[in-house]
Amino acid sequence: MSDKMLLPPKAVIFDWDNTLVDSWETIQAALNLTFDDFGKERWNLVETKTRVARSLRDSFPTLFGDDRWEEAKDRFYAHFKAIHLETLTPLTGAYDLLMALREQGAYLGVVSNKNGNFLRSEVAHLEWGHFFGRVVGATDAQNDKPAADPVHLAMGDSAAAQYENLWFVGDSVVDIQCARNVGATAILIGDEITGHGDATNSATLSPDWHFPDCEALVRLVKSFAKVL
């Protein structure tokens, strides 16, 4: 945890899955159906939270091999497409957090390692598109998180393009590393840092600020309005 005061942001980049919406069980279900297709052992929910962080194109070659990962990708996408909208659930306080930040004039964007088409369909399904300047998913930029490329794409031509007082809000070690790569304040949402299976990231990274849920961060954001 940083000992510096957390200042009102000019821009906030959000992760999506398990930062603004609850999707662990959906991801686990689609992965396990894909594992079944390839005769691999299923993951329980704890294993899923530990191992899932990077984008599919960065993780599936290791899981399924260089010769079969694209076939596995197609199977996973088919399974995921069949269930993801019907199980999509906003996390408590997420909508209020977006409203509070927008009311204070912050530029908002999304950077996720979820397939961009699935990501934008979920944003549209919740009717949250009006909150965000840009919604960037996996493969939309040259490289995926934790690279800086998707954040640069999400920031676009925003008034906060100088990246002053930029927050990156997420739940995983990959989100924290992405924040570091763009010089943003790394804010963790949730009880724990997920994606610890990504050993290259988990050894030394910790967030600047950690909030147990969106509601806790909403309270802080609303307190800014009292002093501005």
PyMOL CGO cylinders between C-alpha atoms (Angstrom):
from pymol import cmd
from pymol.cgo import CYLINDER

trace = [
    CYLINDER, 0.00, 0.00, 0.00, 1.33, 3.41, -0.96, 0.3, 1, 1, 1, 1, 1, 1,
    CYLINDER, 1.33, 3.41, -0.96, 2.00, 6.01, 1.72, 0.3, 1, 1, 1, 1, 1, 1,
    CYLINDER, 2.00, 6.01, 1.72, 1.10, 8.75, -0.75, 0.3, 1, 1, 1, 1, 1, 1,
    CYLINDER, 1.10, 8.75, -0.75, -2.29, 10.44, -0.80, 0.3, 1, 1, 1, 1, 1, 1,
    CYLINDER, -2.29, 10.44, -0.80, -4.60, 9.09, -3.50, 0.3, 1, 1, 1, 1, 1, 1,
    CYLINDER, -4.60, 9.09, -3.50, -5.52, 12.06, -5.69, 0.3, 1, 1, 1, 1, 1, 1,
    CYLINDER, -5.52, 12.06, -5.69, -8.66, 12.43, -7.82, 0.3, 1, 1, 1, 1, 1, 1,
    CYLINDER, -8.66, 12.43, -7.82, -7.97, 10.84, -11.22, 0.3, 1, 1, 1, 1, 1, 1,
    CYLINDER, -7.97, 10.84, -11.22, -8.12, 12.57, -14.56, 0.3, 1, 1, 1, 1, 1, 1,
    CYLINDER, -8.12, 12.57, -14.56, -8.53, 9.17, -16.23, 0.3, 1, 1, 1, 1, 1, 1,
    CYLINDER, -8.53, 9.17, -16.23, -9.31, 5.64, -15.06, 0.3, 1, 1, 1, 1, 1, 1,
    CYLINDER, -9.31, 5.64, -15.06, -8.63, 2.48, -17.03, 0.3, 1, 1, 1, 1, 1, 1,
    CYLINDER, -8.63, 2.48, -17.03, -10.60, -0.52, -15.77, 0.3, 1, 1, 1, 1, 1, 1,
    CYLINDER, -10.60, -0.52, -15.77, -10.02, -4.20, -16.19, 0.3, 1, 1, 1, 1, 1, 1,
    CYLINDER, -10.02, -4.20, -16.19, -13.36, -5.90, -16.86, 0.3, 1, 1, 1, 1, 1, 1,
    CYLINDER, -13.36, -5.90, -16.86, -13.65, -9.47, -15.57, 0.3, 1, 1, 1, 1, 1, 1,
    CYLINDER, -13.65, -9.47, -15.57, -13.92, -9.66, -11.80, 0.3, 1, 1, 1, 1, 1, 1,
    CYLINDER, -13.92, -9.66, -11.80, -13.23, -5.95, -11.51, 0.3, 1, 1, 1, 1, 1, 1,
    CYLINDER, -13.23, -5.95, -11.51, -16.56, -4.62, -12.77, 0.3, 1, 1, 1, 1, 1, 1,
    CYLINDER, -16.56, -4.62, -12.77, -18.40, -7.89, -13.49, 0.3, 1, 1, 1, 1, 1, 1,
    CYLINDER, -18.40, -7.89, -13.49, -18.41, -11.32, -11.84, 0.3, 1, 1, 1, 1, 1, 1,
    CYLINDER, -18.41, -11.32, -11.84, -17.30, -13.84, -14.46, 0.3, 1, 1, 1, 1, 1, 1,
    CYLINDER, -17.30, -13.84, -14.46, -15.14, -16.44, -12.73, 0.3, 1, 1, 1, 1, 1, 1,
    CYLINDER, -15.14, -16.44, -12.73, -17.67, -19.25, -12.91, 0.3, 1, 1, 1, 1, 1, 1,
    CYLINDER, -17.67, -19.25, -12.91, -18.38, -18.51, -16.58, 0.3, 1, 1, 1, 1, 1, 1,
    CYLINDER, -18.38, -18.51, -16.58, -14.68, -18.56, -17.45, 0.3, 1, 1, 1, 1, 1, 1,
    CYLINDER, -14.68, -18.56, -17.45, -14.20, -21.76, -15.45, 0.3, 1, 1, 1, 1, 1, 1,
    CYLINDER, -14.20, -21.76, -15.45, -17.14, -23.47, -17.16, 0.3, 1, 1, 1, 1, 1, 1,
    CYLINDER, -17.14, -23.47, -17.16, -15.96, -22.58, -20.68, 0.3, 1, 1, 1, 1, 1, 1,
    CYLINDER, -15.96, -22.58, -20.68, -12.39, -23.63, -19.86, 0.3, 1, 1, 1, 1, 1, 1,
    CYLINDER, -12.39, -23.63, -19.86, -13.45, -26.96, -18.39, 0.3, 1, 1, 1, 1, 1, 1,
    CYLINDER, -13.45, -26.96, -18.39, -15.61, -27.78, -21.40, 0.3, 1, 1, 1, 1, 1, 1,
    CYLINDER, -15.61, -27.78, -21.40, -12.58, -27.04, -23.56, 0.3, 1, 1, 1, 1, 1, 1,
    CYLINDER, -12.58, -27.04, -23.56, -10.39, -29.22, -21.36, 0.3, 1, 1, 1, 1, 1, 1,
    CYLINDER, -10.39, -29.22, -21.36, -12.98, -32.00, -21.77, 0.3, 1, 1, 1, 1, 1, 1,
    CYLINDER, -12.98, -32.00, -21.77, -12.72, -31.65, -25.54, 0.3, 1, 1, 1, 1, 1, 1,
    CYLINDER, -12.72, -31.65, -25.54, -8.97, -32.20, -25.35, 0.3, 1, 1, 1, 1, 1, 1,
    CYLINDER, -8.97, -32.20, -25.35, -8.94, -34.88, -22.65, 0.3, 1, 1, 1, 1, 1, 1,
    CYLINDER, -8.94, -34.88, -22.65, -7.31, -32.62, -20.08, 0.3, 1, 1, 1, 1, 1, 1,
    CYLINDER, -7.31, -32.62, -20.08, -7.96, -32.43, -16.35, 0.3, 1, 1, 1, 1, 1, 1,
    CYLINDER, -7.96, -32.43, -16.35, -10.51, -29.86, -15.21, 0.3, 1, 1, 1, 1, 1, 1,
    CYLINDER, -10.51, -29.86, -15.21, -9.66, -26.89, -12.99, 0.3, 1, 1, 1, 1, 1, 1,
    CYLINDER, -9.66, -26.89, -12.99, -11.54, -26.06, -9.82, 0.3, 1, 1, 1, 1, 1, 1,
    CYLINDER, -11.54, -26.06, -9.82, -12.43, -22.44, -9.11, 0.3, 1, 1, 1, 1, 1, 1,
    CYLINDER, -12.43, -22.44, -9.11, -9.33, -21.81, -6.99, 0.3, 1, 1, 1, 1, 1, 1,
    CYLINDER, -9.33, -21.81, -6.99, -7.08, -23.12, -9.78, 0.3, 1, 1, 1, 1, 1, 1,
    CYLINDER, -7.08, -23.12, -9.78, -8.91, -20.96, -12.31, 0.3, 1, 1, 1, 1, 1, 1,
    CYLINDER, -8.91, -20.96, -12.31, -8.38, -17.82, -10.23, 0.3, 1, 1, 1, 1, 1, 1,
    CYLINDER, -8.38, -17.82, -10.23, -4.72, -18.70, -9.80, 0.3, 1, 1, 1, 1, 1, 1,
    CYLINDER, -4.72, -18.70, -9.80, -3.94, -19.51, -13.42, 0.3, 1, 1, 1, 1, 1, 1,
    CYLINDER, -3.94, -19.51, -13.42, -6.08, -17.14, -15.49, 0.3, 1, 1, 1, 1, 1, 1,
    CYLINDER, -6.08, -17.14, -15.49, -4.68, -13.66, -16.09, 0.3, 1, 1, 1, 1, 1, 1,
    CYLINDER, -4.68, -13.66, -16.09, -3.07, -13.36, -19.52, 0.3, 1, 1, 1, 1, 1, 1,
    CYLINDER, -3.07, -13.36, -19.52, -4.90, -13.25, -22.85, 0.3, 1, 1, 1, 1, 1, 1,
    CYLINDER, -4.90, -13.25, -22.85, -5.82, -16.41, -24.70, 0.3, 1, 1, 1, 1, 1, 1,
    CYLINDER, -5.82, -16.41, -24.70, -3.18, -15.91, -27.39, 0.3, 1, 1, 1, 1, 1, 1,
    CYLINDER, -3.18, -15.91, -27.39, -0.53, -15.61, -24.66, 0.3, 1, 1, 1, 1, 1, 1,
    CYLINDER, -0.53, -15.61, -24.66, -1.72, -18.54, -22.50, 0.3, 1, 1, 1, 1, 1, 1,
    CYLINDER, -1.72, -18.54, -22.50, -3.27, -21.21, -24.75, 0.3, 1, 1, 1, 1, 1, 1,
    CYLINDER, -3.27, -21.21, -24.75, -0.05, -22.25, -26.55, 0.3, 1, 1, 1, 1, 1, 1,
    CYLINDER, -0.05, -22.25, -26.55, 1.31, -23.31, -23.15, 0.3, 1, 1, 1, 1, 1, 1,
    CYLINDER, 1.31, -23.31, -23.15, -1.90, -25.09, -22.17, 0.3, 1, 1, 1, 1, 1, 1,
    CYLINDER, -1.90, -25.09, -22.17, -2.62, -26.87, -25.44, 0.3, 1, 1, 1, 1, 1, 1,
    CYLINDER, -2.62, -26.87, -25.44, 0.62, -26.79, -27.40, 0.3, 1, 1, 1, 1, 1, 1,
    CYLINDER, 0.62, -26.79, -27.40, 1.74, -24.71, -30.36, 0.3, 1, 1, 1, 1, 1, 1,
    CYLINDER, 1.74, -24.71, -30.36, 0.10, -27.13, -32.78, 0.3, 1, 1, 1, 1, 1, 1,
    CYLINDER, 0.10, -27.13, -32.78, -3.39, -27.22, -31.21, 0.3, 1, 1, 1, 1, 1, 1,
    CYLINDER, -3.39, -27.22, -31.21, -3.92, -23.97, -29.34, 0.3, 1, 1, 1, 1, 1, 1,
    CYLINDER, -3.92, -23.97, -29.34, -5.86, -22.33, -32.18, 0.3, 1, 1, 1, 1, 1, 1,
    CYLINDER, -5.86, -22.33, -32.18, -8.23, -25.30, -32.31, 0.3, 1, 1, 1, 1, 1, 1,
    CYLINDER, -8.23, -25.30, -32.31, -8.63, -25.00, -28.54, 0.3, 1, 1, 1, 1, 1, 1,
    CYLINDER, -8.63, -25.00, -28.54, -9.27, -21.27, -28.96, 0.3, 1, 1, 1, 1, 1, 1,
    CYLINDER, -9.27, -21.27, -28.96, -12.17, -21.96, -31.33, 0.3, 1, 1, 1, 1, 1, 1,
    CYLINDER, -12.17, -21.96, -31.33, -13.65, -24.53, -28.94, 0.3, 1, 1, 1, 1, 1, 1,
    CYLINDER, -13.65, -24.53, -28.94, -13.33, -22.18, -25.97, 0.3, 1, 1, 1, 1, 1, 1,
    CYLINDER, -13.33, -22.18, -25.97, -14.93, -19.30, -27.86, 0.3, 1, 1, 1, 1, 1, 1,
    CYLINDER, -14.93, -19.30, -27.86, -17.86, -21.51, -28.87, 0.3, 1, 1, 1, 1, 1, 1,
    CYLINDER, -17.86, -21.51, -28.87, -18.45, -22.64, -25.29, 0.3, 1, 1, 1, 1, 1, 1,
    CYLINDER, -18.45, -22.64, -25.29, -18.03, -19.12, -23.91, 0.3, 1, 1, 1, 1, 1, 1,
    CYLINDER, -18.03, -19.12, -23.91, -20.33, -17.52, -26.49, 0.3, 1, 1, 1, 1, 1, 1,
    CYLINDER, -20.33, -17.52, -26.49, -23.12, -19.90, -25.54, 0.3, 1, 1, 1, 1, 1, 1,
    CYLINDER, -23.12, -19.90, -25.54, -23.24, -18.82, -21.90, 0.3, 1, 1, 1, 1, 1, 1,
    CYLINDER, -23.24, -18.82, -21.90, -21.48, -15.52, -21.21, 0.3, 1, 1, 1, 1, 1, 1,
    CYLINDER, -21.48, -15.52, -21.21, -24.35, -13.04, -21.61, 0.3, 1, 1, 1, 1, 1, 1,
    CYLINDER, -24.35, -13.04, -21.61, -26.89, -15.04, -19.64, 0.3, 1, 1, 1, 1, 1, 1,
    CYLINDER, -26.89, -15.04, -19.64, -24.51, -15.36, -16.70, 0.3, 1, 1, 1, 1, 1, 1,
    CYLINDER, -24.51, -15.36, -16.70, -23.12, -11.81, -16.82, 0.3, 1, 1, 1, 1, 1, 1,
    CYLINDER, -23.12, -11.81, -16.82, -23.47, -10.14, -13.41, 0.3, 1, 1, 1, 1, 1, 1,
    CYLINDER, -23.47, -10.14, -13.41, -22.19, -6.66, -12.44, 0.3, 1, 1, 1, 1, 1, 1,
    CYLINDER, -22.19, -6.66, -12.44, -20.27, -6.58, -9.18, 0.3, 1, 1, 1, 1, 1, 1,
    CYLINDER, -20.27, -6.58, -9.18, -21.99, -4.72, -6.36, 0.3, 1, 1, 1, 1, 1, 1,
    CYLINDER, -21.99, -4.72, -6.36, -21.12, -1.05, -6.52, 0.3, 1, 1, 1, 1, 1, 1,
    CYLINDER, -21.12, -1.05, -6.52, -19.61, -1.17, -10.02, 0.3, 1, 1, 1, 1, 1, 1,
    CYLINDER, -19.61, -1.17, -10.02, -22.32, 0.96, -11.65, 0.3, 1, 1, 1, 1, 1, 1,
    CYLINDER, -22.32, 0.96, -11.65, -22.19, 3.50, -8.82, 0.3, 1, 1, 1, 1, 1, 1,
    CYLINDER, -22.19, 3.50, -8.82, -18.40, 3.68, -9.16, 0.3, 1, 1, 1, 1, 1, 1,
    CYLINDER, -18.40, 3.68, -9.16, -18.62, 4.46, -12.87, 0.3, 1, 1, 1, 1, 1, 1,
    CYLINDER, -18.62, 4.46, -12.87, -21.29, 7.08, -12.22, 0.3, 1, 1, 1, 1, 1, 1,
    CYLINDER, -21.29, 7.08, -12.22, -19.29, 8.77, -9.47, 0.3, 1, 1, 1, 1, 1, 1,
    CYLINDER, -19.29, 8.77, -9.47, -16.14, 8.96, -11.59, 0.3, 1, 1, 1, 1, 1, 1,
    CYLINDER, -16.14, 8.96, -11.59, -18.00, 10.26, -14.62, 0.3, 1, 1, 1, 1, 1, 1,
    CYLINDER, -18.00, 10.26, -14.62, -19.76, 12.92, -12.54, 0.3, 1, 1, 1, 1, 1, 1,
    CYLINDER, -19.76, 12.92, -12.54, -16.32, 14.16, -11.48, 0.3, 1, 1, 1, 1, 1, 1,
    CYLINDER, -16.32, 14.16, -11.48, -15.22, 14.44, -15.10, 0.3, 1, 1, 1, 1, 1, 1,
    CYLINDER, -15.22, 14.44, -15.10, -12.77, 11.54, -15.27, 0.3, 1, 1, 1, 1, 1, 1,
    CYLINDER, -12.77, 11.54, -15.27, -12.14, 9.88, -18.62, 0.3, 1, 1, 1, 1, 1, 1,
    CYLINDER, -12.14, 9.88, -18.62, -12.99, 6.16, -18.39, 0.3, 1, 1, 1, 1, 1, 1,
    CYLINDER, -12.99, 6.16, -18.39, -11.80, 3.26, -20.51, 0.3, 1, 1, 1, 1, 1, 1,
    CYLINDER, -11.80, 3.26, -20.51, -11.61, -0.53, -20.37, 0.3, 1, 1, 1, 1, 1, 1,
    CYLINDER, -11.61, -0.53, -20.37, -8.57, -2.71, -21.07, 0.3, 1, 1, 1, 1, 1, 1,
    CYLINDER, -8.57, -2.71, -21.07, -9.21, -6.44, -20.81, 0.3, 1, 1, 1, 1, 1, 1,
    CYLINDER, -9.21, -6.44, -20.81, -7.52, -9.63, -21.93, 0.3, 1, 1, 1, 1, 1, 1,
    CYLINDER, -7.52, -9.63, -21.93, -10.95, -10.94, -22.94, 0.3, 1, 1, 1, 1, 1, 1,
    CYLINDER, -10.95, -10.94, -22.94, -11.66, -11.25, -26.67, 0.3, 1, 1, 1, 1, 1, 1,
    CYLINDER, -11.66, -11.25, -26.67, -12.63, -7.76, -27.83, 0.3, 1, 1, 1, 1, 1, 1,
    CYLINDER, -12.63, -7.76, -27.83, -15.88, -8.79, -29.51, 0.3, 1, 1, 1, 1, 1, 1,
    CYLINDER, -15.88, -8.79, -29.51, -17.09, -10.66, -26.42, 0.3, 1, 1, 1, 1, 1, 1,
    CYLINDER, -17.09, -10.66, -26.42, -16.00, -7.76, -24.23, 0.3, 1, 1, 1, 1, 1, 1,
    CYLINDER, -16.00, -7.76, -24.23, -17.87, -5.12, -26.20, 0.3, 1, 1, 1, 1, 1, 1,
    CYLINDER, -17.87, -5.12, -26.20, -20.98, -7.31, -26.41, 0.3, 1, 1, 1, 1, 1, 1,
    CYLINDER, -20.98, -7.31, -26.41, -20.99, -7.54, -22.61, 0.3, 1, 1, 1, 1, 1, 1,
    CYLINDER, -20.99, -7.54, -22.61, -20.58, -3.78, -22.23, 0.3, 1, 1, 1, 1, 1, 1,
    CYLINDER, -20.58, -3.78, -22.23, -23.47, -3.30, -24.65, 0.3, 1, 1, 1, 1, 1, 1,
    CYLINDER, -23.47, -3.30, -24.65, -25.60, -5.92, -22.88, 0.3, 1, 1, 1, 1, 1, 1,
    CYLINDER, -25.60, -5.92, -22.88, -25.28, -3.98, -19.62, 0.3, 1, 1, 1, 1, 1, 1,
    CYLINDER, -25.28, -3.98, -19.62, -25.87, -0.68, -21.48, 0.3, 1, 1, 1, 1, 1, 1,
    CYLINDER, -25.87, -0.68, -21.48, -22.64, 0.71, -20.03, 0.3, 1, 1, 1, 1, 1, 1,
    CYLINDER, -22.64, 0.71, -20.03, -21.08, 1.88, -23.28, 0.3, 1, 1, 1, 1, 1, 1,
    CYLINDER, -21.08, 1.88, -23.28, -21.84, 5.53, -22.52, 0.3, 1, 1, 1, 1, 1, 1,
    CYLINDER, -21.84, 5.53, -22.52, -19.39, 5.45, -19.61, 0.3, 1, 1, 1, 1, 1, 1,
    CYLINDER, -19.39, 5.45, -19.61, -16.33, 4.60, -21.68, 0.3, 1, 1, 1, 1, 1, 1,
    CYLINDER, -16.33, 4.60, -21.68, -14.28, 6.44, -24.25, 0.3, 1, 1, 1, 1, 1, 1,
    CYLINDER, -14.28, 6.44, -24.25, -12.85, 3.19, -25.60, 0.3, 1, 1, 1, 1, 1, 1,
    CYLINDER, -12.85, 3.19, -25.60, -13.23, -0.49, -24.77, 0.3, 1, 1, 1, 1, 1, 1,
    CYLINDER, -13.23, -0.49, -24.77, -10.14, -2.49, -25.70, 0.3, 1, 1, 1, 1, 1, 1,
    CYLINDER, -10.14, -2.49, -25.70, -9.92, -6.27, -25.62, 0.3, 1, 1, 1, 1, 1, 1,
    CYLINDER, -9.92, -6.27, -25.62, -7.39, -8.96, -26.47, 0.3, 1, 1, 1, 1, 1, 1,
    CYLINDER, -7.39, -8.96, -26.47, -5.80, -8.64, -29.94, 0.3, 1, 1, 1, 1, 1, 1,
    CYLINDER, -5.80, -8.64, -29.94, -7.21, -5.11, -30.45, 0.3, 1, 1, 1, 1, 1, 1,
    CYLINDER, -7.21, -5.11, -30.45, -3.71, -3.73, -29.85, 0.3, 1, 1, 1, 1, 1, 1,
    CYLINDER, -3.71, -3.73, -29.85, -0.40, -5.10, -31.08, 0.3, 1, 1, 1, 1, 1, 1,
    CYLINDER, -0.40, -5.10, -31.08, 0.21, -6.67, -27.66, 0.3, 1, 1, 1, 1, 1, 1,
    CYLINDER, 0.21, -6.67, -27.66, -2.13, -7.53, -24.79, 0.3, 1, 1, 1, 1, 1, 1,
    CYLINDER, -2.13, -7.53, -24.79, -1.83, -6.74, -21.08, 0.3, 1, 1, 1, 1, 1, 1,
    CYLINDER, -1.83, -6.74, -21.08, 0.55, -6.39, -19.31, 0.3, 1, 1, 1, 1, 1, 1,
    CYLINDER, 0.55, -6.39, -19.31, 2.03, -4.51, -22.28, 0.3, 1, 1, 1, 1, 1, 1,
    CYLINDER, 2.03, -4.51, -22.28, 1.26, -0.79, -22.43, 0.3, 1, 1, 1, 1, 1, 1,
    CYLINDER, 1.26, -0.79, -22.43, -0.15, -0.95, -25.98, 0.3, 1, 1, 1, 1, 1, 1,
    CYLINDER, -0.15, -0.95, -25.98, -3.83, -1.53, -25.09, 0.3, 1, 1, 1, 1, 1, 1,
    CYLINDER, -3.83, -1.53, -25.09, -3.77, 1.28, -22.52, 0.3, 1, 1, 1, 1, 1, 1,
    CYLINDER, -3.77, 1.28, -22.52, -2.41, 3.70, -25.10, 0.3, 1, 1, 1, 1, 1, 1,
    CYLINDER, -2.41, 3.70, -25.10, -5.20, 2.58, -27.44, 0.3, 1, 1, 1, 1, 1, 1,
    CYLINDER, -5.20, 2.58, -27.44, -7.85, 2.97, -24.75, 0.3, 1, 1, 1, 1, 1, 1,
    CYLINDER, -7.85, 2.97, -24.75, -6.67, 6.45, -23.80, 0.3, 1, 1, 1, 1, 1, 1,
    CYLINDER, -6.67, 6.45, -23.80, -6.90, 7.58, -27.42, 0.3, 1, 1, 1, 1, 1, 1,
    CYLINDER, -6.90, 7.58, -27.42, -7.39, 11.31, -27.78, 0.3, 1, 1, 1, 1, 1, 1,
    CYLINDER, -7.39, 11.31, -27.78, -8.79, 11.83, -24.30, 0.3, 1, 1, 1, 1, 1, 1,
    CYLINDER, -8.79, 11.83, -24.30, -8.23, 15.08, -22.47, 0.3, 1, 1, 1, 1, 1, 1,
    CYLINDER, -8.23, 15.08, -22.47, -6.09, 13.09, -20.04, 0.3, 1, 1, 1, 1, 1, 1,
    CYLINDER, -6.09, 13.09, -20.04, -3.71, 11.88, -22.74, 0.3, 1, 1, 1, 1, 1, 1,
    CYLINDER, -3.71, 11.88, -22.74, -0.76, 13.19, -20.72, 0.3, 1, 1, 1, 1, 1, 1,
    CYLINDER, -0.76, 13.19, -20.72, -1.53, 10.35, -18.26, 0.3, 1, 1, 1, 1, 1, 1,
    CYLINDER, -1.53, 10.35, -18.26, -1.45, 12.66, -15.25, 0.3, 1, 1, 1, 1, 1, 1,
    CYLINDER, -1.45, 12.66, -15.25, -3.25, 11.10, -12.27, 0.3, 1, 1, 1, 1, 1, 1,
    CYLINDER, -3.25, 11.10, -12.27, -4.11, 7.97, -14.24, 0.3, 1, 1, 1, 1, 1, 1,
    CYLINDER, -4.11, 7.97, -14.24, -5.57, 5.03, -12.30, 0.3, 1, 1, 1, 1, 1, 1,
    CYLINDER, -5.57, 5.03, -12.30, -5.52, 1.44, -13.47, 0.3, 1, 1, 1, 1, 1, 1,
    CYLINDER, -5.52, 1.44, -13.47, -8.16, -0.56, -11.57, 0.3, 1, 1, 1, 1, 1, 1,
    CYLINDER, -8.16, -0.56, -11.57, -8.05, -4.35, -11.72, 0.3, 1, 1, 1, 1, 1, 1,
    CYLINDER, -8.05, -4.35, -11.72, -7.91, -7.60, -9.80, 0.3, 1, 1, 1, 1, 1, 1,
    CYLINDER, -7.91, -7.60, -9.80, -4.80, -9.44, -11.04, 0.3, 1, 1, 1, 1, 1, 1,
    CYLINDER, -4.80, -9.44, -11.04, -1.03, -9.34, -11.10, 0.3, 1, 1, 1, 1, 1, 1,
    CYLINDER, -1.03, -9.34, -11.10, -1.22, -8.63, -14.83, 0.3, 1, 1, 1, 1, 1, 1,
    CYLINDER, -1.22, -8.63, -14.83, -3.28, -5.50, -14.12, 0.3, 1, 1, 1, 1, 1, 1,
    CYLINDER, -3.28, -5.50, -14.12, -0.72, -4.30, -11.59, 0.3, 1, 1, 1, 1, 1, 1,
    CYLINDER, -0.72, -4.30, -11.59, 2.13, -4.87, -14.01, 0.3, 1, 1, 1, 1, 1, 1,
    CYLINDER, 2.13, -4.87, -14.01, 0.22, -3.08, -16.77, 0.3, 1, 1, 1, 1, 1, 1,
    CYLINDER, 0.22, -3.08, -16.77, -0.25, -0.11, -14.43, 0.3, 1, 1, 1, 1, 1, 1,
    CYLINDER, -0.25, -0.11, -14.43, 3.49, -0.08, -13.79, 0.3, 1, 1, 1, 1, 1, 1,
    CYLINDER, 3.49, -0.08, -13.79, 4.21, -0.19, -17.51, 0.3, 1, 1, 1, 1, 1, 1,
    CYLINDER, 4.21, -0.19, -17.51, 2.23, 3.02, -18.15, 0.3, 1, 1, 1, 1, 1, 1,
    CYLINDER, 2.23, 3.02, -18.15, 3.10, 4.86, -14.94, 0.3, 1, 1, 1, 1, 1, 1,
    CYLINDER, 3.10, 4.86, -14.94, -0.43, 4.61, -13.54, 0.3, 1, 1, 1, 1, 1, 1,
    CYLINDER, -0.43, 4.61, -13.54, -1.55, 4.22, -9.94, 0.3, 1, 1, 1, 1, 1, 1,
    CYLINDER, -1.55, 4.22, -9.94, -2.30, 0.51, -9.50, 0.3, 1, 1, 1, 1, 1, 1,
    CYLINDER, -2.30, 0.51, -9.50, -5.57, -0.04, -7.64, 0.3, 1, 1, 1, 1, 1, 1,
    CYLINDER, -5.57, -0.04, -7.64, -6.68, -3.54, -6.68, 0.3, 1, 1, 1, 1, 1, 1,
    CYLINDER, -6.68, -3.54, -6.68, -10.34, -4.46, -6.27, 0.3, 1, 1, 1, 1, 1, 1,
    CYLINDER, -10.34, -4.46, -6.27, -11.25, -7.63, -4.38, 0.3, 1, 1, 1, 1, 1, 1,
    CYLINDER, -11.25, -7.63, -4.38, -10.19, -9.81, -1.47, 0.3, 1, 1, 1, 1, 1, 1,
    CYLINDER, -10.19, -9.81, -1.47, -6.99, -11.04, -3.10, 0.3, 1, 1, 1, 1, 1, 1,
    CYLINDER, -6.99, -11.04, -3.10, -4.70, -10.60, -6.08, 0.3, 1, 1, 1, 1, 1, 1,
    CYLINDER, -4.70, -10.60, -6.08, -5.64, -13.14, -8.75, 0.3, 1, 1, 1, 1, 1, 1,
    CYLINDER, -5.64, -13.14, -8.75, -3.44, -14.67, -11.43, 0.3, 1, 1, 1, 1, 1, 1,
    CYLINDER, -3.44, -14.67, -11.43, -0.66, -15.82, -9.12, 0.3, 1, 1, 1, 1, 1, 1,
    CYLINDER, -0.66, -15.82, -9.12, 0.07, -18.66, -11.51, 0.3, 1, 1, 1, 1, 1, 1,
    CYLINDER, 0.07, -18.66, -11.51, 1.78, -16.06, -13.69, 0.3, 1, 1, 1, 1, 1, 1,
    CYLINDER, 1.78, -16.06, -13.69, 5.02, -16.43, -11.77, 0.3, 1, 1, 1, 1, 1, 1,
    CYLINDER, 5.02, -16.43, -11.77, 6.85, -13.77, -13.77, 0.3, 1, 1, 1, 1, 1, 1,
    CYLINDER, 6.85, -13.77, -13.77, 4.51, -11.18, -12.28, 0.3, 1, 1, 1, 1, 1, 1,
    CYLINDER, 4.51, -11.18, -12.28, 3.53, -12.42, -8.84, 0.3, 1, 1, 1, 1, 1, 1,
    CYLINDER, 3.53, -12.42, -8.84, 6.87, -12.42, -7.05, 0.3, 1, 1, 1, 1, 1, 1,
    CYLINDER, 6.87, -12.42, -7.05, 7.39, -8.70, -6.52, 0.3, 1, 1, 1, 1, 1, 1,
    CYLINDER, 7.39, -8.70, -6.52, 4.23, -6.85, -7.53, 0.3, 1, 1, 1, 1, 1, 1,
    CYLINDER, 4.23, -6.85, -7.53, 1.76, -5.33, -5.11, 0.3, 1, 1, 1, 1, 1, 1,
    CYLINDER, 1.76, -5.33, -5.11, -0.84, -2.61, -5.73, 0.3, 1, 1, 1, 1, 1, 1,
    CYLINDER, -0.84, -2.61, -5.73, -0.48, 1.01, -4.67, 0.3, 1, 1, 1, 1, 1, 1,
    CYLINDER, -0.48, 1.01, -4.67, -3.95, 0.85, -3.15, 0.3, 1, 1, 1, 1, 1, 1,
    CYLINDER, -3.95, 0.85, -3.15, -6.22, -2.09, -2.29, 0.3, 1, 1, 1, 1, 1, 1,
    CYLINDER, -6.22, -2.09, -2.29, -9.98, -1.90, -1.81, 0.3, 1, 1, 1, 1, 1, 1,
    CYLINDER, -9.98, -1.90, -1.81, -12.10, -4.92, -0.82, 0.3, 1, 1, 1, 1, 1, 1,
    CYLINDER, -12.10, -4.92, -0.82, -14.82, -4.10, -3.35, 0.3, 1, 1, 1, 1, 1, 1,
    CYLINDER, -14.82, -4.10, -3.35, -16.23, -1.44, -5.66, 0.3, 1, 1, 1, 1, 1, 1,
    CYLINDER, -16.23, -1.44, -5.66, -18.37, 0.02, -2.90, 0.3, 1, 1, 1, 1, 1, 1,
    CYLINDER, -18.37, 0.02, -2.90, -15.30, 0.88, -0.84, 0.3, 1, 1, 1, 1, 1, 1,
    CYLINDER, -15.30, 0.88, -0.84, -13.74, 2.69, -3.79, 0.3, 1, 1, 1, 1, 1, 1,
    CYLINDER, -13.74, 2.69, -3.79, -17.02, 4.52, -4.47, 0.3, 1, 1, 1, 1, 1, 1,
    CYLINDER, -17.02, 4.52, -4.47, -16.92, 5.98, -0.98, 0.3, 1, 1, 1, 1, 1, 1,
    CYLINDER, -16.92, 5.98, -0.98, -13.44, 7.33, -1.59, 0.3, 1, 1, 1, 1, 1, 1,
    CYLINDER, -13.44, 7.33, -1.59, -14.35, 8.78, -4.98, 0.3, 1, 1, 1, 1, 1, 1,
    CYLINDER, -14.35, 8.78, -4.98, -17.41, 10.51, -3.54, 0.3, 1, 1, 1, 1, 1, 1,
    CYLINDER, -17.41, 10.51, -3.54, -15.26, 12.01, -0.80, 0.3, 1, 1, 1, 1, 1, 1,
    CYLINDER, -15.26, 12.01, -0.80, -13.24, 13.81, -3.49, 0.3, 1, 1, 1, 1, 1, 1,
    CYLINDER, -13.24, 13.81, -3.49, -16.33, 15.82, -4.44, 0.3, 1, 1, 1, 1, 1, 1,
    CYLINDER, -16.33, 15.82, -4.44, -16.51, 17.27, -0.93, 0.3, 1, 1, 1, 1, 1, 1,
    CYLINDER, -16.51, 17.27, -0.93, -13.07, 18.82, -1.18, 0.3, 1, 1, 1, 1, 1, 1,
    CYLINDER, -13.07, 18.82, -1.18, -12.92, 19.80, -4.87, 0.3, 1, 1, 1, 1, 1, 1,
]
cmd.load_cgo(trace, "trace")
